[in-house]
Amino acid sequence: MQKSALAALAALVSLAAEPAFATGLLSCESGDQSGWKPQSELEAKMVSEGWQVRRIKEDGGCYEAYGTTPDGERVEAYFHPVTLELLLVARRGQILFQKED
């Protein structure tokens, strides 16, 4: 009985710790969020460049945007939250573009 209680506790602890890790393809060294540009500014930039934006969220210190490129491809794209520079574009796990260092 004690072993199953310990196993259940271990499972709960691992589930609780999981959200602390980035789930995406990239992480950014972006500093404190007080220095980040607002997501609305990124959305406006993307729309002005011809993107259709479905959702923007924070992931791994980056902005992760889901939408359609000006060429009509449904993708996820990662942007640096301070500069709004495009860092990576992927579709179904396949990297289509990645900024070189």
Contact map, one row per residue, 1 for C-alpha under 8 A:
11111000000000000000000000000000000000000000000000000000000000000000000000000000000000000000000000000
11111100000000000000000000000000000000000000000000000000000000000000000000000000000000000000000000000
11111110000000000000000000000000000000000000000000000000000000000000000000000000000000000000000000000
11111111000000000000000000000000000000000000000000000000000000000000000000000000000000000000000000000
11111111100000000000000000000000000000000000000000000000000000000000000000000000000000000000000000000
01111111110000000000000000000000000000000000000000000000000000000000000000000000000000000000000000000
00111111111000000000000000000000000000000000000000000000000000000000000000000000000000000000000000000
00011111111100000000000000000000000000000000000000000000000000000000000000000000000000000000000000000
00001111111110000000000000000000000000000000000000000000000000000000000000000000000000000000000000000
00000111111111000000000000000000000000000000000000000000000000000000000000000000000000000000000000000
00000011111111100000000000000000000000000000000000000000000000000000000000000000000000000000000000000
00000001111111110000000000000000000000000000000000000000000000000000000000000000000000000000000000000
00000000111111111000000000000000000000000000000000000000000000000000000000000000000000000000000000000
00000000011111111100000000000000000000000000000000000000000000000000000000000000000000000000000000000
00000000001111111110000000000000000000000000000000000000000000000000000000000000000000000000000000000
00000000000111111110000000000000000000000000000000000000000000000000000000000000000000000000000000000
00000000000011111111100000000000000000000000000000000000000000000000000000000000000000000000000000000
00000000000001111111100000000000000000000000000000000000000000000000000000000000000000000000000000000
00000000000000111111110000000000000000000000000000000000000000000000000000000000000000000000000000000
00000000000000001111110000000000000000000000000000000000000000000000000000000000000000000000000000000
00000000000000001111111000000000000000000000000000000000000100000000000000000000000000000000000000000
00000000000000000011111100100000000000000000000000000000001100000000000000000000000000000000000000000
00000000000000000000111110000000000000000000000000000000001100000000000000000000000000000000000000000
00000000000000000000011111100000000000000000000000000000001100000000000000000000000000000000000000000
00000000000000000000001111100000000000000000000000000000000000000000000000000000000000000000000000000
00000000000000000000000111110000000000000000000000000000000101000000000000000100000000010000000000000
00000000000000000000010111111000000000000000000000000000001111000000000000000000000000000000000000000
00000000000000000000000001111100000000000000000000000000000111000000000000000001000000000000000000000
00000000000000000000000000111110000000000000000000000000000010000000000000000000000000000000000000000
00000000000000000000000000011111100100000000000000000000000011000000000000000001110000000000000000000
00000000000000000000000000001111101000000000000000000000000000000000000000000000000000000000000000000
00000000000000000000000000000111111100000000000000000000000000000000000000000000000000000000000000000
00000000000000000000000000000111111100000000000000000000000000000000000000000000000000000000000000000
00000000000000000000000000000001111100000000000000000000000000000000000000000000000000000000000000000
00000000000000000000000000000011111110000000000000000000000000000000000000000000010000000000000000000
00000000000000000000000000000101111111000000000000000000000000000000000000000000110000000000000000000
00000000000000000000000000000000001111101100000000000000000000000000000000000000111100000000000000000
00000000000000000000000000000000000111111100000000000000000000000000000000000000100000000000000000000
00000000000000000000000000000000000011111110000000000001100000100000000000000000000000000000000000000
00000000000000000000000000000000000001111111000000000000000000000000000000000000000000000000000000000
00000000000000000000000000000000000011111111100000000000000000000000000000000000000000000000000000000
00000000000000000000000000000000000011111111110000000000000000000000000000000000000100000000000000000
00000000000000000000000000000000000000111111111000001001000000000000000000000000000000000000000000000
00000000000000000000000000000000000000011111111100000000000000000000000000000000000000000000000000000
00000000000000000000000000000000000000001111111110000000000000000000000000000000000000000000000000000
00000000000000000000000000000000000000000111111111111000000000000000000000000000000000000000000000000
00000000000000000000000000000000000000000011111111111000000000000000000000000000000000000000000000000
00000000000000000000000000000000000000000001111111100000000000000000000000000000000000000000000000000
00000000000000000000000000000000000000000000111111100000000000000000010000000000000000000000000000000
00000000000000000000000000000000000000000000011111110000000000000000110000000000000000000000000000000
00000000000000000000000000000000000000000000011111111000000000000011110000000000000000000000000000000
00000000000000000000000000000000000000000000011001111100000000000011110000000000000000000000000000000
00000000000000000000000000000000000000000010011000111111000000001111000000000000000000000000000000000
00000000000000000000000000000000000000000000000000011111000000001110000000000000000000000000000000000
00000000000000000000000000000000000000000000000000001111100000001110000000000000000000000000000000000
00000000000000000000000000000000000000100010000000001111110000111100000000000000000000000000000000000
00000000000000000000000000000000000000100000000000000011111000111000000000000000000000000000000000000
00000000000000000000000000000000000000000000000000000001111111110000000000000000000000000000000000000
00000000000000000000011100100000000000000000000000000000111111110000000000000000000000000000000000000
00000000000000000000111101110000000000000000000000000000011111000000000000000000000000000000000000000
00000000000000000000000000111100000000000000000000000000011111100000000000000000100000000000000000000
00000000000000000000000001110100000000000000000000000000011111110000000000000111100000000000000000000
00000000000000000000000000000000000000100000000000000001111011111000000000000111100000000000000000000
00000000000000000000000000000000000000000000000000000001111001111100000000011110000000000000000000000
00000000000000000000000000000000000000000000000000001111100000111110000000011110000000000000000000000
00000000000000000000000000000000000000000000000000001111000000011111000001111000000000000000000000000
00000000000000000000000000000000000000000000000000111110000000001111100001110000000000000000000000000
00000000000000000000000000000000000000000000000000111000000000000111111111100000000000000000000000000
00000000000000000000000000000000000000000000000001110000000000000011111111100000000000000000000000000
00000000000000000000000000000000000000000000000011110000000000000001111110000000000000000000000000000
00000000000000000000000000000000000000000000000000000000000000000001111110000000000000000000000000000
00000000000000000000000000000000000000000000000000000000000000000001111111000000000000000000000000000
00000000000000000000000000000000000000000000000000000000000000000001111111100000000000000000000000000
00000000000000000000000000000000000000000000000000000000000000000111100111110000000000000010000000000
00000000000000000000000000000000000000000000000000000000000000000111100011111000000000001111000000000
00000000000000000000000000000000000000000000000000000000000000011110000001111100000000001110000000000
00000000000000000000000000000000000000000000000000000000000000011100000000111110000001111100000000000
00000000000000000000000001000000000000000000000000000000000001111000000000011111000001111000000000000
00000000000000000000000000000000000000000000000000000000000001111000000000001111100111110000000000000
00000000000000000000000000010100000000000000000000000000000001100000000000000111111111100000000000000
00000000000000000000000000000100000111000000000000000000000011100000000000000011111110000000000000000
00000000000000000000000000000100001110000000000000000000000000000000000000000001111100000000000000000
00000000000000000000000000000000000010000000000000000000000000000000000000000001111110000000000000000
00000000000000000000000000000000000010000100000000000000000000000000000000000011111111000000000000000
00000000000000000000000000000000000000000000000000000000000000000000000000000011101111100000000000000
00000000000000000000000000000000000000000000000000000000000000000000000000001111000111111000000000100
00000000000000000000000000000000000000000000000000000000000000000000000000001111000011111000000011100
00000000000000000000000001000000000000000000000000000000000000000000000000001110000001111100001111100
00000000000000000000000000000000000000000000000000000000000000000000000000111100000001111110001111000
00000000000000000000000000000000000000000000000000000000000000000000000000111000000000011111111110000
00000000000000000000000000000000000000000000000000000000000000000000000001110000000000001111111100000
00000000000000000000000000000000000000000000000000000000000000000000000000100000000000000111110000000
00000000000000000000000000000000000000000000000000000000000000000000000000000000000000000111111000000
00000000000000000000000000000000000000000000000000000000000000000000000000000000000000000111111100000
00000000000000000000000000000000000000000000000000000000000000000000000000000000000000011110111111000
00000000000000000000000000000000000000000000000000000000000000000000000000000000000000011110011111000
00000000000000000000000000000000000000000000000000000000000000000000000000000000000000111100001111100
00000000000000000000000000000000000000000000000000000000000000000000000000000000000000111000001111110
00000000000000000000000000000000000000000000000000000000000000000000000000000000000001110000000011111
00000000000000000000000000000000000000000000000000000000000000000000000000000000000000000000000001111
00000000000000000000000000000000000000000000000000000000000000000000000000000000000000000000000000111
